[in-house]
């Protein structure tokens, strides 16, 4: 499995493609990691769609998505990271 990595500002972009059907269907995979003040936070996008016919197409899609998210500041932020279990309000859980 080929992978691409790039550091963009405080973000590390890691993109790859997962083989779903012996080379016939490829699913993009993306991990964004951000560091601020010595705290690392990452987010993995491992169920991206659409599925592509080639590994290179899926890899290119994931990598460009990662670049856009990093450039827009949409990468995970250590300031928003709260250790421990997530808590959801009932209205949010039912939405």
C-alpha positions as YAML, in Angstrom:
chain: A
units: angstrom
residues:
- id: 1
  name: UNK
  ca: [0.00, 0.00, 0.00]
- id: 2
  name: UNK
  ca: [1.49, 3.31, -1.09]
- id: 3
  name: UNK
  ca: [1.28, 6.29, 1.24]
- id: 4
  name: UNK
  ca: [1.95, 10.01, 1.03]
- id: 5
  name: UNK
  ca: [3.03, 12.28, 3.88]
- id: 6
  name: UNK
  ca: [3.38, 16.02, 4.03]
- id: 7
  name: UNK
  ca: [3.80, 18.56, 6.81]
- id: 8
  name: UNK
  ca: [1.68, 21.68, 6.24]
- id: 9
  name: UNK
  ca: [2.17, 24.24, 8.96]
- id: 10
  name: UNK
  ca: [1.36, 22.59, 12.29]
- id: 11
  name: UNK
  ca: [-0.35, 19.64, 10.54]
- id: 12
  name: UNK
  ca: [0.98, 16.31, 9.34]
- id: 13
  name: UNK
  ca: [-1.04, 14.81, 6.49]
- id: 14
  name: UNK
  ca: [-0.88, 11.05, 5.91]
- id: 15
  name: UNK
  ca: [-2.84, 9.62, 3.00]
- id: 16
  name: UNK
  ca: [-3.17, 6.08, 1.72]
- id: 17
  name: UNK
  ca: [-5.57, 3.81, -0.14]
- id: 18
  name: UNK
  ca: [-6.98, 0.51, 1.10]
- id: 19
  name: UNK
  ca: [-7.54, -2.36, -1.35]
- id: 20
  name: UNK
  ca: [-11.13, -3.58, -0.99]
- id: 21
  name: UNK
  ca: [-11.34, -6.06, -3.86]
- id: 22
  name: UNK
  ca: [-8.00, -7.45, -5.07]
- id: 23
  name: UNK
  ca: [-7.09, -4.27, -6.91]
- id: 24
  name: UNK
  ca: [-10.56, -3.52, -8.30]
- id: 25
  name: UNK
  ca: [-11.84, -1.10, -5.65]
- id: 26
  name: UNK
  ca: [-9.76, 1.28, -3.55]
- id: 27
  name: UNK
  ca: [-10.93, 3.26, -0.54]
- id: 28
  name: UNK
  ca: [-9.11, 6.49, 0.41]
- id: 29
  name: UNK
  ca: [-7.67, 6.73, 3.93]
- id: 30
  name: UNK
  ca: [-6.57, 9.97, 5.63]
- id: 31
  name: UNK
  ca: [-4.99, 10.87, 8.96]
- id: 32
  name: UNK
  ca: [-4.45, 14.47, 10.09]
- id: 33
  name: UNK
  ca: [-2.22, 15.20, 13.09]
- id: 34
  name: UNK
  ca: [-1.74, 18.64, 14.62]
- id: 35
  name: UNK
  ca: [0.70, 19.74, 17.31]
- id: 36
  name: UNK
  ca: [0.33, 22.85, 19.46]
- id: 37
  name: UNK
  ca: [2.12, 23.46, 22.72]
- id: 38
  name: UNK
  ca: [3.57, 19.95, 22.78]
- id: 39
  name: UNK
  ca: [0.14, 18.29, 22.57]
- id: 40
  name: UNK
  ca: [-0.53, 16.02, 19.58]
- id: 41
  name: UNK
  ca: [-4.08, 15.36, 18.38]
- id: 42
  name: UNK
  ca: [-4.99, 13.27, 15.37]
- id: 43
  name: UNK
  ca: [-8.08, 12.32, 13.48]
- id: 44
  name: UNK
  ca: [-8.34, 9.37, 11.12]
- id: 45
  name: UNK
  ca: [-10.79, 9.30, 8.23]
- id: 46
  name: UNK
  ca: [-10.89, 5.59, 7.40]
- id: 47
  name: UNK
  ca: [-14.35, 5.32, 5.85]
- id: 48
  name: UNK
  ca: [-14.04, 7.95, 3.12]
- id: 49
  name: UNK
  ca: [-16.18, 7.64, 0.02]
- id: 50
  name: UNK
  ca: [-16.29, 7.35, -2.94]
- id: 51
  name: UNK
  ca: [-14.45, 4.14, -3.73]
- id: 52
  name: UNK
  ca: [-12.06, 4.43, -6.68]
- id: 53
  name: UNK
  ca: [-11.02, 2.02, -9.45]
- id: 54
  name: UNK
  ca: [-7.29, 2.69, -8.97]
- id: 55
  name: UNK
  ca: [-5.02, 3.06, -5.98]
- id: 56
  name: UNK
  ca: [-3.51, 6.27, -7.35]
- id: 57
  name: UNK
  ca: [-6.93, 7.93, -7.76]
- id: 58
  name: UNK
  ca: [-7.92, 7.08, -4.17]
- id: 59
  name: UNK
  ca: [-4.54, 8.20, -2.86]
- id: 60
  name: UNK
  ca: [-4.72, 11.50, -4.75]
- id: 61
  name: UNK
  ca: [-8.26, 12.15, -3.45]
- id: 62
  name: UNK
  ca: [-7.27, 11.52, 0.20]
- id: 63
  name: UNK
  ca: [-4.11, 13.62, -0.09]
- id: 64
  name: UNK
  ca: [-5.87, 16.60, -1.67]
- id: 65
  name: UNK
  ca: [-8.65, 16.39, 0.93]
- id: 66
  name: UNK
  ca: [-6.01, 16.45, 3.68]
- id: 67
  name: UNK
  ca: [-4.33, 19.48, 2.13]
- id: 68
  name: UNK
  ca: [-7.64, 21.36, 1.92]
- id: 69
  name: UNK
  ca: [-8.57, 20.54, 5.51]
- id: 70
  name: UNK
  ca: [-5.13, 21.61, 6.77]
- id: 71
  name: UNK
  ca: [-5.21, 24.85, 4.73]
- id: 72
  name: UNK
  ca: [-8.73, 25.70, 5.95]
- id: 73
  name: UNK
  ca: [-7.76, 25.07, 9.56]
- id: 74
  name: UNK
  ca: [-10.18, 22.16, 9.79]
- id: 75
  name: UNK
  ca: [-7.56, 19.77, 11.18]
- id: 76
  name: UNK
  ca: [-8.07, 18.63, 14.78]
- id: 77
  name: UNK
  ca: [-6.97, 21.18, 17.35]
- id: 78
  name: UNK
  ca: [-5.24, 20.25, 20.63]
- id: 79
  name: UNK
  ca: [-7.18, 23.05, 22.35]
- id: 80
  name: UNK
  ca: [-10.40, 21.17, 21.63]
- id: 81
  name: UNK
  ca: [-9.07, 17.81, 22.83]
- id: 82
  name: UNK
  ca: [-10.57, 16.63, 26.09]
- id: 83
  name: UNK
  ca: [-9.28, 13.33, 27.45]
- id: 84
  name: UNK
  ca: [-11.90, 10.91, 28.65]
- id: 85
  name: UNK
  ca: [-15.16, 9.64, 27.21]
- id: 86
  name: UNK
  ca: [-17.21, 11.77, 24.87]
- id: 87
  name: UNK
  ca: [-20.43, 13.18, 26.23]
- id: 88
  name: UNK
  ca: [-23.38, 13.90, 24.00]
- id: 89
  name: UNK
  ca: [-26.65, 15.59, 24.77]
- id: 90
  name: UNK
  ca: [-29.76, 13.56, 24.06]
- id: 91
  name: UNK
  ca: [-30.85, 15.93, 21.29]
- id: 92
  name: UNK
  ca: [-27.44, 15.61, 19.58]
- id: 93
  name: UNK
  ca: [-27.49, 11.80, 19.85]
- id: 94
  name: UNK
  ca: [-30.93, 11.63, 18.26]
- id: 95
  name: UNK
  ca: [-30.16, 14.12, 15.48]
...
